[in-house]
Amino acid sequence: MAGLHGQNEEMSNSSSISHFLLLALADTWQLQLLHFCLFLGISLAALLGNGLIISAVACGHLLHTPMFFFLLNLALTDLGSILTTVPKAMHNSLWDTRNISYPGCASQLFFFLFFISAEYFLLTVMCYDRYVSICKPLHYGTLLGSRACAHMAAAAWASAFLNALMHTASTFSLPLCYGSALGQFFCEIPQILKLSCSHSNLRELGLIAVSVCLVLGCFVFIVFSYVQIFRAVLRIPSEQGRHKAFSTCLPHLAVLSLLLSTSIFSYLKPPSISSPSLDLALSVLYSVVPPALNPLIYSLRNQELKAAVWRLMTGWFRKH
């Protein structure tokens, strides 16, 4: 009877939570306003950069190739991820509040996991595109036809959807009895697990282990592919050919490194160096900064993309 009573108490505590309290970005109104302006600037940069890439690829017939098709999908994940976390943080900073509703928190967690997972899976697919382009150029048209590209992109999005759905359902099925304050400016799994008073969070830890194995599998595939790519590039006799091959790979490597390094360090850093300010800085680095930087990274070294964006902008200004 005691065990049943304890379980009922846990469930009642969980069901009584109508909202969560997110981490306050600052203690004073002036700093909150500064954070609002900073997030606003980053958001506008991400919206402008990714919006230009999506428009340029969609409207530019010269960019209707597998590489730019996947880049368009990547820009969509960047837009989605930054629109999932930043607007609520900006709202809370401006109105000096920390509240997020229970359904709002669940939705935010789902969409953040969905877009961040889709981005990683798409980066893995883009690695395969670079591998085929450089190591098997004669088979590029057959291995990466329009149907194959559509199937790979759909597989990335579907896998991300299932991953996000399983984690969100598992996390929010746990009874919560350690308050409602989250040590993060958006809803994420580790912070919610800290509020759980049930041993069933082992189920969520098991799902996390499965996801880690999937991430490691993709990482091994990426490393193996780039070993083959660099071996093939170094065998190219002309310096111009090597430079062109490297120029198509370096933006992909830079975006991948930025995403992995910030997220891995954020989750696997030793507790001894953990602090609220460091945790906040790292979470901003892996959740907010990449969507704003990715368009810049891809456009800096890609002449075709820069030319398409320029044509798009000049055409718009002529019409207006």
VENTALIN-V339074 format. One record per backbone hydrogen bond with DSSP energy under -1.0 kcal/mol. CO is the residue of the C=O (numbers start at 1). NH is the residue of the N-H. E is the energy in kcal/mol with one decimal. If there is no record, write none. Layout:
<<CO & NH & E> <CO & NH & E>>
This chain:
<<1 & 5 & -2.7> <2 & 6 & -2.5> <3 & 7 & -2.2> <4 & 8 & -2.5> <5 & 9 & -2.1> <6 & 10 & -2.3> <7 & 11 & -2.5> <8 & 12 & -2.3> <9 & 13 & -2.3> <10 & 14 & -2.3> <11 & 15 & -2.8> <12 & 16 & -1.5> <14 & 17 & -1.2> <18 & 102 & -2.2> <20 & 100 & -1.8> <21 & 182 & -3.4> <28 & 32 & -2.1> <29 & 33 & -2.3> <30 & 34 & -1.8> <31 & 35 & -2.5> <32 & 36 & -2.3> <33 & 37 & -2.4> <34 & 38 & -2.4> <35 & 39 & -2.8> <36 & 40 & -2.4> <37 & 41 & -2.4> <38 & 42 & -2.3> <39 & 43 & -2.6> <40 & 44 & -2.5> <41 & 45 & -2.1> <42 & 46 & -2.4> <43 & 47 & -2.9> <44 & 48 & -2.7> <45 & 49 & -2.7> <46 & 50 & -2.4> <47 & 51 & -1.8> <48 & 52 & -2.3> <49 & 53 & -1.9> <50 & 54 & -2.5> <51 & 55 & -2.4> <52 & 56 & -2.9> <53 & 57 & -2.6> <54 & 58 & -2.3> <55 & 59 & -2.5> <56 & 60 & -2.2> <60 & 63 & -1.5> <61 & 64 & -1.3> <63 & 65 & -2.1> <65 & 69 & -2.3> <66 & 70 & -2.4> <67 & 71 & -1.7> <68 & 72 & -2.1> <69 & 73 & -1.7> <70 & 74 & -2.3> <71 & 75 & -2.3> <72 & 76 & -1.7> <73 & 77 & -1.8> <74 & 78 & -2.0> <75 & 79 & -2.3> <76 & 80 & -2.4> <77 & 81 & -2.6> <78 & 82 & -2.0> <79 & 83 & -2.0> <81 & 85 & -1.2> <82 & 86 & -1.7> <85 & 89 & -1.4> <86 & 90 & -2.7> <87 & 91 & -2.5> <88 & 92 & -2.6> <89 & 93 & -2.1> <90 & 94 & -2.4> <91 & 95 & -2.3> <92 & 97 & -2.1> <98 & 22 & -3.3> <100 & 20 & -3.3> <101 & 105 & -2.6> <102 & 106 & -2.2> <103 & 107 & -2.5> <104 & 108 & -2.5> <105 & 109 & -2.5> <106 & 110 & -2.4> <107 & 111 & -2.7> <108 & 112 & -2.3> <109 & 113 & -2.4> <110 & 114 & -2.5> <111 & 115 & -2.6> <112 & 116 & -2.5> <113 & 117 & -2.3> <114 & 118 & -2.3> <115 & 119 & -2.1> <116 & 120 & -1.7> <117 & 121 & -2.6> <118 & 122 & -2.5> <119 & 123 & -2.2> <120 & 124 & -1.7> <121 & 125 & -2.1> <122 & 126 & -2.6> <123 & 127 & -1.4> <124 & 128 & -1.5> <125 & 129 & -1.9> <126 & 130 & -2.1> <127 & 131 & -2.3> <128 & 132 & -2.6> <129 & 133 & -2.3> <130 & 134 & -2.0> <131 & 135 & -3.0> <132 & 136 & -1.4> <136 & 139 & -1.2> <137 & 140 & -1.1> <139 & 143 & -2.9> <140 & 144 & -2.3> <145 & 149 & -2.5> <146 & 150 & -2.1> <147 & 151 & -2.4> <148 & 152 & -2.4> <149 & 153 & -2.6> <150 & 154 & -2.5> <151 & 155 & -2.4> <152 & 156 & -2.0> <153 & 157 & -2.4> <154 & 158 & -2.8> <155 & 159 & -2.4> <156 & 160 & -2.0> <157 & 161 & -2.3> <158 & 162 & -2.4> <159 & 163 & -2.4> <160 & 164 & -2.5> <161 & 165 & -2.6> <162 & 166 & -2.5> <163 & 167 & -2.1> <164 & 168 & -2.4> <165 & 169 & -2.4> <166 & 170 & -2.4> <167 & 171 & -2.6> <168 & 172 & -2.4> <171 & 174 & -1.1> <175 & 197 & -1.6> <180 & 21 & -2.9> <184 & 23 & -2.8> <188 & 192 & -1.5> <189 & 193 & -2.7> <190 & 194 & -1.2> <192 & 195 & -1.3> <193 & 196 & -1.2> <195 & 177 & -1.9> <195 & 178 & -1.4> <198 & 201 & -1.1> <199 & 202 & -1.6> <200 & 203 & -1.9> <201 & 205 & -2.2> <202 & 206 & -2.1> <203 & 207 & -2.0> <204 & 208 & -2.4> <205 & 209 & -2.1> <206 & 210 & -2.0> <207 & 211 & -2.4> <208 & 212 & -2.6> <209 & 213 & -2.2> <210 & 214 & -2.0> <211 & 215 & -2.7> <212 & 216 & -2.8> <213 & 217 & -2.4> <214 & 218 & -2.3> <215 & 219 & -2.3> <216 & 220 & -2.7> <217 & 221 & -2.0> <218 & 222 & -2.4> <219 & 223 & -2.7> <220 & 224 & -2.7> <221 & 225 & -2.4> <222 & 226 & -2.5> <223 & 227 & -2.0> <224 & 228 & -1.9> <225 & 229 & -2.4> <226 & 230 & -2.7> <227 & 231 & -1.9> <228 & 232 & -2.1> <229 & 233 & -2.7> <230 & 234 & -2.3> <233 & 236 & -1.6> <238 & 242 & -1.9> <239 & 243 & -2.4> <240 & 244 & -2.3> <241 & 245 & -2.1> <242 & 246 & -2.6> <243 & 247 & -2.2> <246 & 250 & -2.8> <249 & 253 & -2.4> <250 & 254 & -2.7> <251 & 255 & -2.5> <252 & 256 & -2.3> <253 & 257 & -2.7> <254 & 258 & -2.2> <255 & 259 & -2.1> <256 & 260 & -2.6> <257 & 261 & -2.6> <258 & 262 & -1.6> <259 & 263 & -1.9> <260 & 264 & -2.8> <261 & 265 & -1.9> <262 & 266 & -1.9> <263 & 267 & -1.9> <264 & 268 & -2.6> <265 & 269 & -1.1> <270 & 273 & -1.5> <271 & 274 & -1.3> <275 & 279 & -3.1> <276 & 280 & -2.2> <277 & 281 & -2.3> <278 & 282 & -2.7> <279 & 283 & -2.3> <280 & 284 & -2.1> <281 & 285 & -2.0> <282 & 286 & -2.1> <283 & 287 & -1.7> <284 & 288 & -2.2> <284 & 289 & -2.1> <289 & 293 & -2.1> <290 & 294 & -2.9> <293 & 297 & -2.6> <294 & 298 & -2.5> <295 & 299 & -2.1> <296 & 300 & -1.8> <302 & 306 & -2.3> <303 & 307 & -2.5> <304 & 308 & -2.1> <305 & 309 & -2.7> <306 & 310 & -2.4> <307 & 311 & -2.4> <308 & 312 & -2.2> <309 & 313 & -2.5> <310 & 314 & -2.8> <311 & 315 & -2.2> <312 & 316 & -1.8> <313 & 317 & -2.3> <314 & 318 & -2.0> <315 & 319 & -1.6> <316 & 320 & -1.5>>
